[in-house]
Amino acid sequence: MADILGFAKKIVPWITAAASGNVPALVTMAAQTIGSITGKPITADADSIAQAIAGATPEQLAAIKQADNDFAVKMQTLGFENEEALEKIAADDRASARGREVQVRDYTPEIGFYLLVSTFAFFLHWLFKYPVPPDNKAIIYSAVGSLGTLLVGAANYFYGTTRQSAKKDDVIAQLPPIANGKKS
């Protein structure tokens, strides 16, 4: 999905920055802008917006590019100097969440993660043990797929970039200071 988001960012940097900025009003504005051009309702999340941009016709892409220019003017009137200012919102949000995690050291997210793993394992076991009624297959498979997506997101939070970033910070903190461009 990162490739599609990168593609969208090259074409429409302002709309993509708004879509990935973690501000619901801006994400909704971006989705509505793209949806009005493609003629399809777009879910207000960065991936759906990026997929809609990637699936647009050449004529729609031209209209989307023009909409991005109009969106840029609108965002600048709201006080955002450039698309990096919109992206900073998401970065600050992540930094705030990580800072909270370090400061509070609350076990609730971990307990929730293990409950999610247990629930997912239970449903997988249930799917293999009992037949799914044909009328309910779509609902059951959709629910299990959504549960799997939640599990992947939670696993990335606990074992992905957050933990790797903390390890990187520890390693950097242990490095000797650099003076005049040379290690001391």
Secondary structure, 3 states (H helix, E strand, C coil): CHHHHHHHHHHCHHHHHHHCCCCHHHHHHHHHHHHHHHCCCCCCCHHHHHHHHHCCCHHHHHHHHHHHHHHHHHHHHCCCCCHHHHHHHHHHHHHHHHHHHHHHCCCHHHHHHHHHHHHHHHHHHHHHHCCCCHHHHHHHHHHHHHHHHHHHHHHHHHHCHHHHHHHHHHHHHHCCCEECCEEC
